[in-house]
Amino acid sequence: MPFTNNPDNQNKLLAFYFAFLFTLLFNSAAQAQAKWIRPETSSDKPMWGIHNGIVFCLWPNAVETGHKGSGGPRGLIQVGYEYNGKIYLINYIAIEPIVDGKIEFSEISPSATDGKWGKLMWASDTKTNDAYNPVSISHGVISHPDSKHPQTEQLTLFVFMEQYLDKAAPYLKISIRSDRPEEICFEINNKANSAHMDRCALTATMGNYSRLRLLHLNNKVIDSRKLYSDYAGIDFIEKEAYPVTQMLKLKDGSPIALATQNESLAQLNTWPTDSAYSAKKGWRYRPDFKLTQYWRKDGASYDPSLQIRVNGRANYWAGASPDPRQYVNLPGGPAFENFELREKYYPGQKFIYGLSRKSVDEILKQQ
């Protein structure tokens, strides 16, 4: 008698089929859940991101795997990249509101709690729970933002900060999509008691770590070594900004600004043996891969004020010390330190920051 004509065998086949289907669905669900990096319990480190992609956290936690200590200055968002089970710190994002033409810096503006440099920041799953609570845990909210692609997930949470001295009160809605694991979207809003902001800059403020020297525009590449060739001081050096008309565009018209390294990976990983550099080893590039860094707008809708702003340094940052002996030169010459898009402020404006193992050409082709 054929196997399927036997009632007992039919029941066994159905049982096997449903068991197989359950296992498949369970594994798919587990895999979907496993790709996100976020705190599940109070003992988990509060950081958020996605495997083989972008990850971020807030002071006093450190985003980099194995790092001991606070992980960097207060008042900055630490952004890293997870690859092969290890997270590498790549850059910091500072929040810099401009009120009445004057800028205030999140990492050096004093906290109202202790007067020390750096605004306190904290995370929340909702925009209504905005009171500072250092022991609260934000898991982040998983949603499905694209009805045409229901398998796409998005992790979203809010980051709040102390009110600034100029009375600016911005907050951020931060999201990462599973189909764009190398990007983080920052949406800027303001509380009701905020002073009017001319702009609220989000700046990637540690380009010297990756020694970013090449800024890619639509008709040329700006080389920091040539741009700042006449400068060798210990301060920041800044020249003109680049308007949106000089920016590269994606296929949908989205403006994008890309910054890359001019050195090989072997050169980046090599650290000078001179004794002056021994105390500065934290600046040595640690990932075993290179990353293209970029800022972009989402879609072709943007304010005409949009522009690229960079500044540079010839020396690694040494805590604003006025003593030149505390500084060492960047191997290979000046690099871009701050890298950002500037745009007139409006509530809900979005800036997307990317860290990609792809080249500039590959990024432009895939969009």
Phi, psi and chi 1 to 4 in degrees:
 res  aa     phi    psi   chi1   chi2   chi3   chi4
   1 MET       -  133.9  178.6 -177.0  -66.4      -
   2 PRO   -57.8  150.4  -22.6   32.4      -      -
   3 PHE   -56.9  -45.2 -178.5   89.6      -      -
   4 THR   -77.3  -10.7   53.7      -      -      -
   5 ASN   -87.2   -8.6  -71.3  -21.2      -      -
   6 ASN   -87.0  119.4 -173.5  -44.0      -      -
   7 PRO   -55.2  -40.9  -24.6   34.7      -      -
   8 ASP   -63.6  -42.5  -69.1  -24.7      -      -
   9 ASN   -66.8  -35.1  -71.6  -21.1      -      -
  10 GLN   -62.1  -42.4  -72.5 -179.8  -21.1      -
  11 ASN   -64.1  -40.2  -69.1  -25.2      -      -
  12 LYS   -64.2  -39.6  -70.5  178.1 -177.6  178.5
  13 LEU   -65.2  -42.6 -175.7   62.0      -      -
  14 LEU   -64.2  -41.8  -74.7  172.8      -      -
  15 ALA   -61.9  -42.1      -      -      -      -
  16 PHE   -63.8  -42.5  173.4   80.3      -      -
  17 TYR   -61.7  -47.5  171.4   78.4      -      -
  18 PHE   -67.9  -35.8  -76.1  116.0      -      -
  19 ALA   -64.4  -41.8      -      -      -      -
  20 PHE   -64.6  -43.7  173.4   78.4      -      -
  21 LEU   -63.2  -42.8 -178.4   61.6      -      -
  22 PHE   -61.5  -44.5  175.1   80.8      -      -
  23 THR   -62.0  -41.1  -58.9      -      -      -
  24 LEU   -63.8  -46.5 -176.4   64.1      -      -
  25 LEU   -65.4  -39.8  -67.5  173.5      -      -
  26 PHE   -63.7  -45.3  177.0   83.4      -      -
  27 ASN   -65.6  -37.9  -71.9  -21.8      -      -
  28 SER   -64.7  -41.9  -63.2      -      -      -
  29 ALA   -65.3  -40.5      -      -      -      -
  30 ALA   -64.9  -40.4      -      -      -      -
  31 GLN   -65.3  -40.1  -71.1  171.3    2.3      -
  32 ALA   -62.8  -39.7      -      -      -      -
  33 GLN   -72.3  -36.0 -176.5  179.2   19.4      -
  34 ALA   -70.5  -23.5      -      -      -      -
  35 LYS   -71.3  -20.2   68.0  173.6  172.9  -83.2
  36 TRP   -85.7  143.8  -67.2  109.8      -      -
  37 ILE  -109.6  114.1  -62.3  170.2      -      -
  38 ARG  -164.6  157.3   58.7  176.3 -178.5  154.1
  39 PRO   -73.1  129.1   24.8  -31.6      -      -
  40 GLU  -101.6  -29.2  -61.2  -68.9  -13.7      -
  41 THR  -131.4  171.0   68.2      -      -      -
  42 SER   -66.2  -17.7   58.4      -      -      -
  43 SER   -88.0  -10.6   61.6      -      -      -
  44 ASP   -78.9  145.3  -67.2  -22.7      -      -
  45 LYS   -66.1  132.9 -178.6 -177.5  -73.8 -169.5
  46 PRO   -75.4   89.1   24.5  -30.4      -      -
  47 MET  -141.1  156.7   64.5  168.9   58.1      -
  48 TRP  -138.3  139.7  -55.6  -92.2      -      -
  49 GLY   169.2 -155.3      -      -      -      -
  50 ILE  -145.3  144.1 -169.2  165.7      -      -
  51 HIS   -64.2  143.4  -71.8  -72.3      -      -
  52 ASN    56.6   42.4  -68.6  -40.8      -      -
  53 GLY  -169.3 -154.7      -      -      -      -
  54 ILE   -84.0  144.6 -149.6  158.4      -      -
  55 VAL  -140.8  145.9 -175.0      -      -      -
  56 PHE  -142.8  159.3   73.5   96.7      -      -
  57 CYS  -154.5  175.0   78.4      -      -      -
  58 LEU  -119.8  152.0  -52.5  175.1      -      -
  59 TRP   -56.0  141.4 -177.8   92.4      -      -
  60 PRO   -94.5   14.3   34.6  -36.2      -      -
  61 ASN   -86.9  156.3  -62.2  -73.2      -      -
  62 ALA  -109.6  133.7      -      -      -      -
  63 VAL   -79.0  -29.1   75.0      -      -      -
  64 GLU   -77.1  135.1 -174.0  158.2  -64.0      -
  65 THR   -59.0  128.7  -58.8      -      -      -
  66 GLY    82.4   -3.5      -      -      -      -
  67 HIS   -74.8  134.4 -176.8   89.2      -      -
  68 LYS  -104.5  139.1  -53.3 -151.5 -175.6  -56.5
  69 GLY   107.9 -164.4      -      -      -      -
  70 SER   -78.4  -17.8   66.5      -      -      -
  71 GLY    85.2    2.7      -      -      -      -
  72 GLY   141.4 -178.4      -      -      -      -
  73 PRO   -63.2  151.5  -18.9   31.0      -      -
  74 ARG   -72.7  153.4 -170.0  167.3   67.7 -177.6
  75 GLY    88.4   11.7      -      -      -      -
  76 LEU  -129.8  149.8  -62.2  171.6      -      -
  77 ILE   -92.9  121.2  -62.2  172.7      -      -
  78 GLN   -82.3  127.8  -61.5  172.2   50.4      -
  79 VAL  -118.8  126.7 -179.1      -      -      -
  80 GLY  -127.9 -178.2      -      -      -      -
  81 TYR  -133.8  126.6 -166.7   95.4      -      -
  82 GLU   -96.2  128.8 -162.7  -86.6   -8.1      -
  83 TYR  -151.3  128.9 -172.5   58.7      -      -
  84 ASN    53.9   40.2  -72.8  -23.1      -      -
  85 GLY    82.2    5.3      -      -      -      -
  86 LYS  -128.2  139.1 -171.8  173.1 -178.2  178.7
  87 ILE  -104.9  131.4  -57.9  172.6      -      -
  88 TYR  -113.0  129.8  -61.0   89.9      -      -
  89 LEU   -66.7  133.0  170.2   68.4      -      -
  90 ILE  -119.2  -41.3  -57.7  -62.0      -      -
  91 ASN  -158.3  169.5 -142.1  -40.1      -      -
  92 TYR  -117.4  145.8  -64.6  108.5      -      -
  93 ILE  -111.2  121.5  -55.7  -63.6      -      -
  94 ALA  -100.1  151.7      -      -      -      -
  95 ILE  -114.4  117.8  -59.3   93.0      -      -
  96 GLU  -129.2   89.0  -58.1  173.7  -11.1      -
  97 PRO   -72.1  146.3   25.3  -32.3      -      -
  98 ILE  -116.6  118.2  -65.6   89.5      -      -
  99 VAL  -122.3  127.3  174.5      -      -      -
 100 ASP    52.5   38.8  -66.2  -28.9      -      -
 101 GLY    80.1    0.5      -      -      -      -
 102 LYS  -111.6  135.6  -64.1 -178.9  179.5  179.8
 103 ILE   -97.3  146.3 -168.7  167.6      -      -
 104 GLU  -127.1  138.2 -167.6  167.4  -16.4      -
 105 PHE  -105.2  124.5  -56.0   96.3      -      -
 106 SER   -62.0  -30.8   58.4      -      -      -
 107 GLU   -86.1  -13.1   74.5  -87.5   29.8      -
 108 ILE  -122.6   -8.5   62.2  173.6      -      -
 109 SER   -68.7  129.7 -178.7      -      -      -
 110 PRO   -68.2  145.9   24.0  -33.0      -      -
 111 SER   -78.5  144.0  168.8      -      -      -
 112 ALA   -71.6  -14.7      -      -      -      -
 113 THR   -80.1  -38.9   60.8      -      -      -
 114 ASP  -140.6   -0.4   55.5   14.0      -      -
 115 GLY    76.7   -0.6      -      -      -      -
 116 LYS   -82.6  161.0  -64.6  179.9 -179.6  178.9
 117 TRP   -59.2  139.8  -83.4   10.8      -      -
 118 GLY   104.5  120.6      -      -      -      -
 119 LYS   -71.5  139.1  -66.8  -59.9 -174.6 -172.5
 120 LEU   -70.2  139.3  -68.3  174.0      -      -
 121 MET  -127.6  150.3  -63.1 -178.1 -179.2      -
 122 TRP  -150.6  159.8   60.2   96.9      -      -
 123 ALA  -109.4  154.4      -      -      -      -
 124 SER  -150.1  152.2  171.1      -      -      -
 125 ASP   -81.3  -14.7  -74.0  -17.9      -      -
 126 THR  -132.8  157.0   69.3      -      -      -
 127 LYS   -83.0   -5.6   66.1  178.9 -179.8  179.9
 128 THR   -92.2  -20.9   55.7      -      -      -
 129 ASN   -93.9   73.1 -175.4   20.3      -      -
 130 ASP  -107.9   15.7   62.4   -8.6      -      -
 131 ALA   -86.9  139.3      -      -      -      -
 132 TYR   -65.2  125.5  176.7   58.7      -      -
 133 ASN  -144.0   99.7 -176.2  -10.0      -      -
 134 PRO   -66.3  -15.4   24.6  -33.6      -      -
 135 VAL  -103.1   -3.6  -61.7      -      -      -
 136 SER   -72.8  151.2   67.0      -      -      -
 137 ILE  -115.8  124.6  -64.9  -65.4      -      -
 138 SER  -102.8  119.8  174.0      -      -      -
 139 HIS   -83.5  -23.9  -56.0  -74.4      -      -
 140 GLY    85.1  147.9      -      -      -      -
 141 VAL  -106.0  128.3  176.4      -      -      -
 142 ILE   -93.6  127.5  -59.0  -66.9      -      -
 143 SER  -134.3  176.5   62.1      -      -      -
 144 HIS  -122.0   94.5  -62.2  -92.2      -      -
 145 PRO   -79.9  -11.9   31.0  -36.0      -      -
 146 ASP  -123.0  106.1 -170.9  -15.3      -      -
 147 SER   -65.7  -25.3   58.8      -      -      -
 148 LYS   -76.7  -20.0  -65.5 -178.8  179.8  178.9
 149 HIS  -132.7   74.6  -58.4   90.2      -      -
 150 PRO   -62.9  -16.4   21.5  -32.3      -      -
 151 GLN   -75.9  -15.3   74.5  -80.6    7.8      -
 152 THR   -73.0  129.4  -61.6      -      -      -
 153 GLU  -111.9  157.9  -64.9 -177.2  -23.1      -
 154 GLN  -137.7  130.9  178.7  171.3  -79.4      -
 155 LEU   -99.5  125.6  174.9   66.8      -      -
 156 THR  -132.1  140.1  -58.3      -      -      -
 157 LEU  -153.7  171.0   63.2  152.0      -      -
 158 PHE  -112.3  143.5  -65.4   84.6      -      -
 159 VAL  -121.0  122.5  169.3      -      -      -
 160 PHE  -108.2  162.9  -62.8   96.9      -      -
 161 MET  -149.1  162.2   60.9 -149.9   71.7      -
 162 GLU   -60.0  152.2  -63.8 -179.9   85.9      -
 163 GLN   -66.9  143.2 -169.8  165.3   28.3      -
 164 TYR   -80.2  165.9  -73.4   71.2      -      -
 165 LEU   -61.9  -32.3  -63.3  178.2      -      -
 166 ASP   -84.6   11.0   59.6   14.4      -      -
 167 LYS    75.2    8.1  -56.6  -55.1  179.6 -176.2
 168 ALA   -67.1  140.2      -      -      -      -
 169 ALA  -136.5   69.3      -      -      -      -
 170 PRO   -80.0  158.4   30.7  -33.9      -      -
 171 TYR  -144.7  162.4   67.6   90.7      -      -
 172 LEU  -120.0  139.5  -54.5  175.4      -      -
 173 LYS  -103.9  118.9 -179.2 -179.5  179.8 -178.8
 174 ILE  -114.8  133.7  -60.8  178.8      -      -
 175 SER  -142.2  150.8   57.5      -      -      -
 176 ILE  -133.0  132.9  -59.8  170.9      -      -
 177 ARG  -102.6  144.2  -71.5  171.9   58.2  118.0
 178 SER   -67.8  -25.1   60.9      -      -      -
 179 ASP   -88.1   -2.3   58.8  -14.2      -      -
 180 ARG  -135.7   65.0  -69.8 -174.8  174.3  -88.1
 181 PRO   -67.9  -12.9   26.3  -36.2      -      -
 182 GLU   -98.2   13.6  -63.3 -173.7  -40.1      -
 183 GLU  -128.5  150.4  -66.7 -174.3  -17.5      -
 184 ILE  -131.1  128.3 -178.8  169.6      -      -
 185 CYS   -99.8  125.4  178.0      -      -      -
 186 PHE  -108.0  118.5  -62.6   96.3      -      -
 187 GLU  -106.3  124.6  178.8 -176.0  -51.2      -
 188 ILE   -99.6  131.3  -49.0  173.0      -      -
 189 ASN  -134.8  178.2  -70.9  -78.3      -      -
 190 ASN  -137.5  148.6   60.8  -87.2      -      -
 191 LYS   -71.7  163.5  -66.8 -175.2  179.8 -179.5
 192 ALA   -63.4  -28.3      -      -      -      -
 193 ASN   -90.8   12.1   64.3  -18.3      -      -
 194 SER   -77.8  143.2  176.6      -      -      -
 195 ALA   -66.2  156.1      -      -      -      -
 196 HIS   -66.2  130.0  172.0   73.8      -      -
 197 MET  -101.9  127.0  -64.5 -176.5  -70.8      -
 198 ASP   -66.2  -45.4  -54.4  -34.1      -      -
 199 ARG  -145.1  162.0  -71.3 -162.1  -41.0  -88.5
 200 CYS  -135.1   96.4 -172.9      -      -      -
 201 ALA   -78.2  137.2      -      -      -      -
 202 LEU  -111.8  115.9  -59.1  179.8      -      -
 203 THR  -122.4  131.6 -179.2      -      -      -
 204 ALA   -77.5  111.4      -      -      -      -
 205 THR  -107.3   12.7 -172.0      -      -      -
 206 MET  -135.9   49.5 -163.1  178.0   68.5      -
 207 GLY   -66.4  -21.5      -      -      -      -
 208 ASN   -64.3  -28.2  -79.0 -176.1      -      -
 209 TYR   -61.1  -44.4  171.0   67.3      -      -
 210 SER   -87.8   -3.4  -60.7      -      -      -
 211 ARG    50.0   59.5  -59.7 -149.5  -73.0  -95.1
 212 LEU   -74.9  119.4  -61.4  176.3      -      -
 213 ARG  -126.5  -10.1  -67.8 -163.4  174.2   99.6
 214 LEU  -119.8  118.3  -55.8  177.0      -      -
 215 LEU  -107.5  120.9  177.3   63.9      -      -
 216 HIS   -95.6  116.0  -60.4 -101.9      -      -
 217 LEU  -108.4 -179.8  -56.5 -179.5      -      -
 218 ASN   -75.0  -17.9   61.0   10.9      -      -
 219 ASN  -133.5    6.1   59.7   -5.4      -      -
 220 LYS  -167.7  168.5   59.2 -177.2  173.9 -179.1
 221 VAL  -118.3  125.0  175.6      -      -      -
 222 ILE   -89.1  125.0  -54.9  -62.9      -      -
 223 ASP  -103.7  119.2 -170.7  -37.0      -      -
 224 SER   -60.4  -30.8   62.1      -      -      -
 225 ARG   -65.7  -34.6  -63.3  164.8  -61.1  172.3
 226 LYS   -82.0  -40.2  -63.4  178.0 -179.4  178.5
 227 LEU   -61.7  -38.7 -173.8   64.6      -      -
 228 TYR  -111.9   28.0  -52.1  130.6      -      -
 229 SER   -63.6  -22.4   61.1      -      -      -
 230 ASP   -95.7   15.5   57.4  -12.2      -      -
 231 TYR  -126.7  135.4 -176.7   74.7      -      -
 232 ALA  -143.3   21.5      -      -      -      -
 233 GLY   -79.9 -173.5      -      -      -      -
 234 ILE   -99.8   -1.9   62.7  172.0      -      -
 235 ASP   -97.3  177.7  -62.7  -44.4      -      -
 236 PHE   -74.1  149.5  -67.5   92.1      -      -
 237 ILE  -125.8  132.7  174.6   74.3      -      -
 238 GLU  -136.5  139.3 -175.1  165.7   -3.6      -
 239 LYS  -123.1 -150.8  -63.1 -165.2  176.0 -177.5
 240 GLU   -70.2  155.3   73.3  -82.7    2.2      -
 241 ALA   -85.5  170.4      -      -      -      -
 242 TYR  -119.5  117.8  -57.0   95.8      -      -
 243 PRO   -69.1  166.1   26.4  -34.0      -      -
 244 VAL   -59.9  -26.2   65.0      -      -      -
 245 THR   -65.2  -18.2   53.8      -      -      -
 246 GLN   -99.0    1.5  -65.4 -171.8   36.7      -
 247 MET   -84.9  147.5  -67.3  177.0   65.7      -
 248 LEU   -66.0  153.9  -73.4  162.7      -      -
 249 LYS  -125.0  145.9  -58.0  -73.3  179.5   63.5
 250 LEU   -82.4  177.2  -57.8  177.5      -      -
 251 LYS   -61.0  -31.2  -67.2  177.8 -178.8  178.4
 252 ASP   -89.4    6.8   64.5   -4.3      -      -
 253 GLY    92.7   -0.1      -      -      -      -
 254 SER   -67.6  127.0  -56.8      -      -      -
 255 PRO   -72.7  142.1   -9.0   24.3      -      -
 256 ILE  -141.4  139.2 -174.3  169.3      -      -
 257 ALA  -118.3  125.3      -      -      -      -
 258 LEU  -121.6  138.2  -55.8  105.7      -      -
 259 ALA  -127.6  135.0      -      -      -      -
 260 THR  -134.5  173.1   58.5      -      -      -
 261 GLN   -94.1  152.1  -59.6  137.6  -30.1      -
 262 ASN   -97.8   -6.3   69.3  -60.5      -      -
 263 GLU  -103.3  159.7  -60.8  172.2  -87.4      -
 264 SER   -74.3  164.8   68.2      -      -      -
 265 LEU   -61.5  -39.2 -179.9   59.8      -      -
 266 ALA   -61.4  -39.4      -      -      -      -
 267 GLN   -67.6  -40.9  -71.4  172.2  -46.5      -
 268 LEU   -64.9  -37.7  -72.9  167.5      -      -
 269 ASN   -77.7  -16.0  -71.3  150.2      -      -
 270 THR   -82.5  137.3  -60.2      -      -      -
 271 TRP  -120.0  137.4 -168.0 -116.1      -      -
 272 PRO   -57.4  144.4  -25.1   34.7      -      -
 273 THR   -89.9   -6.4   56.7      -      -      -
 274 ASP   -57.0  140.6 -173.1  -70.6      -      -
 275 SER   -60.1  -28.2   59.8      -      -      -
 276 ALA   -64.1  -22.7      -      -      -      -
 277 TYR   -91.5   -8.1  -73.9   83.9      -      -
 278 SER   -63.9  -32.3   60.6      -      -      -
 279 ALA   -85.7   -1.2      -      -      -      -
 280 LYS  -114.9   22.2  -55.5  -70.6 -175.4 -179.4
 281 LYS   -64.1  -18.4  -72.4 -176.1  178.3  179.0
 282 GLY   -63.2  -18.2      -      -      -      -
 283 TRP   -85.2   -8.0  -76.1  101.8      -      -
 284 ARG   -67.3  134.6 -178.3 -178.1   64.3   81.6
 285 TYR   -70.1  121.9 -170.5   75.0      -      -
 286 ARG  -102.4  -28.3  -66.1  177.6  -71.3  -80.7
 287 PRO   -62.9  153.2  -21.3   32.5      -      -
 288 ASP   -98.1   32.6   57.1    0.1      -      -
 289 PHE  -154.7  156.0   49.7   88.6      -      -
 290 LYS   -97.0  153.9  -66.2  170.6   65.5  175.2
 291 LEU  -130.6  135.2  -69.9  165.2      -      -
 292 THR   -84.5  130.3  -60.9      -      -      -
 293 GLN  -106.6  140.2  -60.8 -169.9   34.4      -
 294 TYR  -152.3  157.6   62.1   87.2      -      -
 295 TRP  -119.9  141.4  -73.7   98.7      -      -
 296 ARG  -146.7  161.3   71.7  173.9 -178.6   89.3
 297 LYS   -98.3  154.6  -65.6  -68.8  -70.7 -176.8
 298 ASP   -97.0  101.6 -168.4    9.3      -      -
 299 GLY    94.0  175.9      -      -      -      -
 300 ALA   -89.0    4.0      -      -      -      -
 301 SER   -93.7  117.6  178.0      -      -      -
 302 TYR  -159.8  161.5   50.1   85.0      -      -
 303 ASP   -76.7  142.5 -170.4   87.6      -      -
 304 PRO   -61.1  -15.0  -22.1   31.9      -      -
 305 SER   -73.6   -7.0   63.8      -      -      -
 306 LEU   -57.3  134.1 -175.5   67.8      -      -
 307 GLN  -155.0  161.8   58.6 -177.1 -145.2      -
 308 ILE   -94.6  133.6  -54.8  169.5      -      -
 309 ARG  -125.3  130.9  179.4 -108.0  177.8  172.4
 310 VAL  -133.2  154.8  -70.4      -      -      -
 311 ASN  -134.6  172.5   67.3   21.4      -      -
 312 GLY  -134.8  167.5      -      -      -      -
 313 ARG  -141.9  147.1  -69.7 -173.6   64.0   85.9
 314 ALA   -98.7  -11.5      -      -      -      -
 315 ASN  -130.0  151.8  -60.6  -90.9      -      -
 316 TYR   -68.1  143.1  -71.9  114.3      -      -
 317 TRP   -57.2  137.9  171.9 -106.1      -      -
 318 ALA  -133.5   45.5      -      -      -      -
 319 GLY    67.2   30.7      -      -      -      -
 320 ALA    64.7   19.5      -      -      -      -
 321 SER   -63.4  138.0  170.5      -      -      -
 322 PRO   -81.5   -4.5   30.0  -34.3      -      -
 323 ASP   -87.8  112.5 -176.6   -1.2      -      -
 324 PRO   -59.5  -21.5  -22.2   33.2      -      -
 325 ARG   -70.2  -15.7  -65.3  171.6  -62.5 -179.5
 326 GLN   -82.7   -4.4  -59.9  -60.8  -45.1      -
 327 TYR  -111.8  150.6  -65.8   81.7      -      -
 328 VAL  -127.4  148.5  -65.2      -      -      -
 329 ASN   -68.7  147.0  -66.4  -27.5      -      -
 330 LEU   -69.5  126.6  -89.4   70.3      -      -
 331 PRO   -57.5  125.3  -23.6   34.3      -      -
 332 GLY    96.2   -5.6      -      -      -      -
 333 GLY   108.5  176.5      -      -      -      -
 334 PRO   -57.3  148.6  -21.1   31.9      -      -
 335 ALA  -134.1  167.0      -      -      -      -
 336 PHE   -77.1  124.4  -63.3  119.2      -      -
 337 GLU   -94.1  -57.4  179.1   73.1  -49.3      -
 338 ASN   -97.1  139.1  -73.8   77.0      -      -
 339 PHE  -144.3  120.5  172.0   42.9      -      -
 340 GLU  -157.8  165.8   67.7 -167.7   57.9      -
 341 LEU  -103.9  138.8  -66.7 -176.6      -      -
 342 ARG  -114.4  141.5  -76.4 -177.1  169.2  179.2
 343 GLU  -157.0  144.8 -176.1 -176.6   34.5      -
 344 LYS   -53.1  136.3 -179.5 -179.0  177.8 -179.3
 345 TYR   -72.4  138.8  174.5   69.9      -      -
 346 TYR  -149.0  140.3   50.8   90.7      -      -
 347 PRO   -57.9  134.3  -24.1   34.8      -      -
 348 GLY    90.5    2.1      -      -      -      -
 349 GLN   -66.0  147.5   69.8 -178.6  149.7      -
 350 LYS  -123.9  139.8  -63.6  177.8 -179.0  179.3
 351 PHE  -127.8  132.8  -63.7  101.5      -      -
 352 ILE  -111.0  124.3  -63.8  172.6      -      -
 353 TYR  -107.4  134.5  176.1   66.8      -      -
 354 GLY  -125.1  144.0      -      -      -      -
 355 LEU  -126.0  114.4  -64.9  173.5      -      -
 356 SER  -131.9  138.8  179.6      -      -      -
 357 ARG   -77.9   -2.2  -71.7 -178.7  -73.9  125.3
 358 LYS   -84.7  158.3  -60.1  179.7  178.4   67.4
 359 SER   -77.9  170.8   68.5      -      -      -
 360 VAL   -58.7  -47.2  168.9      -      -      -
 361 ASP   -60.4  -41.7  -71.5  -18.6      -      -
 362 GLU   -65.8  -38.9  -71.3  172.7  -33.8      -
 363 ILE   -64.6  -44.4  -68.8  170.1      -      -
 364 LEU   -66.9  -33.1  -65.6  174.9      -      -
 365 LYS   -77.0  -31.3  -72.6  176.9 -179.0  178.0
 366 GLN   -80.8  -19.4   75.0  171.3    7.5      -
 367 GLN   -74.7      -  -56.0  -69.6  -18.0      -
